[in-house]
């Protein structure tokens, strides 16, 4: 099965609808099946005691009036529209439009937000940052996933994607702990899903490294989805300066190499005899 790629725009839209359309078209052209945005309000992210932080966040907000237009552009270009809501109001705004909700790792303990997304009936992604392989964390992951499955997802079954990520911007390859962390995530879900008679989940890597080798490692570990932060080739997106965003040419070549890897792993449709190599 082919890895599905999701381009996370974050705040690289610069509150410009023309730029958003270019990003959506670019994501489709480089081989993405979905594009993801984030819907937050600056005044809800920070306490009033931090006016500068609020002002900075407000400059990065996705305008609410853009949501129906983004949906229409995505539909026209046959690419899915995913979004991360940061509060309950955002869930209600997005519900008529998005193909999938995504809960970021910084909101993973916000059970009211997870429940609100689950109740929409839309597919749901959950991102877990910095889970390690020691026994204590393994048990904590099982307990936490079990709690979510029992109290939220069991009563609202849906398509579920669980993402491993490193919540650093940018992250380093040495911090990724790719194999062990994904094994913990998969084992924890499978153990708990059996208890609630739930189906299979998908697993993914949410990238903040901008390193092709890390993307290849995720694909080799058998992930279903890879999410990455995308900017346009001009590098003028508001998040690009922080170093965790890919330019189109960088990630396009990486995606192309992943497709070659998939061909190499696949069984040939027609058996080739050794002599055929010399014809």
C-alpha positions in Angstrom: 0.0 0.0 0.0 1.3 3.5 -0.9 2.2 5.9 1.9 -0.3 8.9 1.9 1.3 12.3 2.2 -0.3 15.3 3.9 1.0 18.8 3.5 0.6 20.8 6.7 0.4 24.5 5.9 0.4 25.8 9.5 0.6 29.6 9.2 2.5 29.6 5.9 -0.7 30.9 4.2 0.1 34.4 5.4 -3.6 35.1 5.6 -3.6 35.3 1.8 -6.3 33.3 -0.1 -4.2 33.5 -3.4 -1.3 32.0 -1.5 -3.5 29.3 -0.1 -4.7 28.3 -3.5 -1.1 28.1 -4.7 -0.2 25.9 -1.7 -3.2 23.6 -2.4 -2.3 23.2 -6.1 1.4 22.7 -5.2 0.5 20.0 -2.7 -1.5 18.1 -5.2 1.2 18.4 -7.9 3.9 17.0 -5.7 1.9 13.9 -4.8 -0.2 14.7 -1.6 -3.6 13.3 -1.0 -4.5 15.9 1.6 -3.6 19.4 2.8 -3.9 20.4 6.4 -4.5 23.8 8.1 -4.8 24.9 11.7 -7.7 26.9 13.1 -7.0 28.9 16.3 -7.7 32.3 17.8 -4.8 34.1 19.4 -6.8 35.4 22.3 -7.7 31.8 23.2 -4.1 30.5 23.0 -2.6 32.8 25.6 -3.7 34.5 28.8 -4.4 38.2 28.7 -1.2 38.8 30.7 0.7 38.0 27.4 -0.6 40.7 24.9 2.5 40.4 22.7 2.0 36.6 22.3 -1.6 37.1 21.5 -0.8 39.8 18.9 1.8 37.5 17.3 -0.6 34.6 17.2 -3.4 36.7 15.7 -1.1 37.6 12.8 -0.8 33.9 12.0 -4.5 33.0 12.3 -6.4 31.4 9.4 -9.3 33.7 8.7 -12.6 31.9 9.4 -14.2 33.3 6.2 -11.6 31.3 4.2 -12.8 27.9 5.4 -15.6 27.4 2.8 -13.3 28.8 0.1 -10.5 26.3 1.1 -13.1 23.5 0.9 -14.2 24.6 -2.6 -10.6 24.8 -3.8 -9.7 21.4 -2.4 -12.8 19.9 -4.0 -11.9 21.4 -7.3 -8.4 19.9 -7.2 -9.4 16.6 -5.8 -7.4 16.8 -2.6 -8.7 16.2 1.0 -9.1 19.1 3.4 -7.8 18.3 6.9 -7.6 20.7 9.8 -6.4 21.0 13.4 -9.0 22.7 15.7 -7.7 24.3 18.9 -11.0 24.8 20.7 -14.6 23.6 20.6 -15.8 26.6 18.5 -13.3 25.7 15.8 -14.7 22.2 15.6 -18.2 23.5 15.0 -16.9 25.9 12.3 -15.0 23.2 10.5 -17.5 20.4 10.8 -19.4 21.0 7.5 -16.2 21.2 5.5 -13.3 19.1 6.6 -12.6 15.5 5.5 -10.6 14.8 8.7 -9.8 16.4 12.1 -6.3 16.2 13.5 -5.5 16.7 17.2 -1.9 18.0 17.6 0.4 16.6 20.3 0.1 19.8 22.4 -3.7 19.2 22.6 -3.6 15.4 23.1 -4.8 15.8 26.8 -7.7 18.0 25.8 -10.3 15.2 26.0 -13.3 17.6 25.5 -11.7 18.6 22.2 -11.1 15.0 21.1 -14.7 14.1 22.1 -16.1 17.0 20.1 -14.2 15.9 17.0 -15.2 12.3 17.4 -18.9 13.2 17.7 -18.8 14.8 14.3 -18.3 11.4 12.7 -15.4 12.6 10.7 -12.1 10.6 10.6 -9.7 11.6 13.3 -6.0 11.8 13.7 -4.2 11.9 17.1 -0.6 13.0 17.3 1.7 11.8 20.2 5.0 13.6 20.7 8.1 12.3 22.5 6.9 8.9 23.6 9.9 6.7 24.4 10.5 3.0 24.7 10.9 2.5 28.5 8.4 0.4 30.3 6.8 3.2 32.3 6.0 5.2 29.2 4.8 2.0 27.4 2.3 1.4 30.2 1.3 5.1 30.2 0.6 5.0 26.5 -1.6 1.8 26.9 -3.5 3.4 29.8 -4.1 6.7 27.9 -5.1 5.1 24.7 -7.3 2.7 26.6 -9.0 5.6 28.3 -9.6 7.4 25.0 -10.9 4.2 23.3 -13.2 3.3 26.2 -14.6 6.8 26.9 -14.7 8.5 23.6 -13.9 6.4 20.4 -15.8 3.3 21.5 -19.1 5.2 21.5 -18.2 7.2 18.4 -16.4 4.7 16.1 -14.5 6.1 13.1 -11.5 5.9 11.0 -8.5 6.6 13.3 -4.9 7.6 12.5 -2.3 7.6 15.3 0.8 9.7 14.6 4.3 9.6 16.2 6.1 12.9 16.2 8.8 14.9 18.0 7.4 18.1 19.3 10.4 20.2 18.5 10.6 22.8 15.7 12.8 21.8 14.0 13.5 18.3 15.3 16.7 16.3 14.8 16.9 12.7 13.4 18.6 11.5 16.6 15.4 12.5 18.6 13.0 10.6 16.4 13.2 7.1 18.0 11.2 6.0 15.0 11.1 2.2 15.2 10.6 1.9 19.0 8.1 4.7 19.3 5.9 3.4 16.4 6.1 -0.1 17.9 4.8 1.2 21.2 2.0 3.1 19.5 1.0 0.1 17.4 1.2 -2.4 20.3 -0.7 -0.1 22.6 -3.5 0.4 20.2 -3.8 -3.3 19.2 -3.8 -4.5 22.8 -6.6 -2.0 23.8 -8.6 -2.3 20.6 -9.1 -6.0 21.2 -10.7 -5.1 24.5 -13.3 -2.9 22.8 -13.7 -5.0 19.6 -12.5 -2.1 17.5 -11.1 -2.3 13.9 -7.6 -1.5 12.7 -6.1 2.0 12.9 -3.7 3.7 10.6 -0.3 4.9 11.8 1.7 7.9 10.7 4.8 10.1 11.2 4.3 13.8 11.6 7.6 15.4 10.4 9.4 18.4 11.8 12.9 17.4 10.7 13.1 18.4 7.0 15.4 15.4 6.5 14.7 13.0 3.7 16.4 10.1 5.6 13.8 10.5 8.3 11.0 10.3 5.8 12.6 7.1 4.3 12.9 5.6 7.8 9.2 6.3 8.5 8.2 4.6 5.2 10.5 1.6 5.9 8.7 1.2 9.3 5.5 0.7 7.4 3.6 3.9 8.3 0.4 4.6 6.4 0.7 8.4 6.4 3.4 11.0 6.5 2.6 14.6 7.4 5.1 17.4 6.7 5.1 21.2 6.9 5.0 22.8 3.4 5.8 26.3 2.1 6.0 27.6 -1.4 9.3 27.9 -3.2 9.7 31.5 -2.2 10.2 30.5 1.4 8.1 33.5 2.5 5.6 31.6 4.7 5.4 32.9 8.3 6.7 29.6 9.7 9.5 28.9 7.2 12.0 30.9 9.2 11.8 28.4 12.1 13.4 25.6 10.0 10.7 22.9 10.1 9.1 23.5 6.7 9.9 21.8 3.4 10.0 23.6 0.0 8.2 21.9 -2.8 11.3 20.7 -4.7 12.8 19.1 -1.6 9.8 17.1 -0.6 8.8 16.3 -4.2 12.0 14.4 -4.8 11.6 12.6 -1.4 8.1 11.5 -2.3 9.3 10.3 -5.7 12.0 8.2 -4.0 9.4 6.7 -1.6 7.4 5.6 -4.6 10.5 4.0 -6.0 11.0 2.2 -2.7 7.5 1.0 -2.8 8.1 -0.5 -6.3 11.2 -2.2 -5.1 9.3 -3.8 -2.1 6.4 -4.9 -4.3 6.2 -8.4 -5.8 6.6 -8.2 -9.6 3.3 -8.8 -11.5 5.1 -10.9 -14.1 7.8 -13.3 -13.1 11.1 -12.6 -14.9 13.6 -15.3 -15.7 17.3 -14.6 -15.3 17.8 -14.7 -19.0 15.3 -11.8 -19.5 17.8 -9.5 -17.8 20.1 -9.9 -20.9 17.6 -9.4 -23.6 
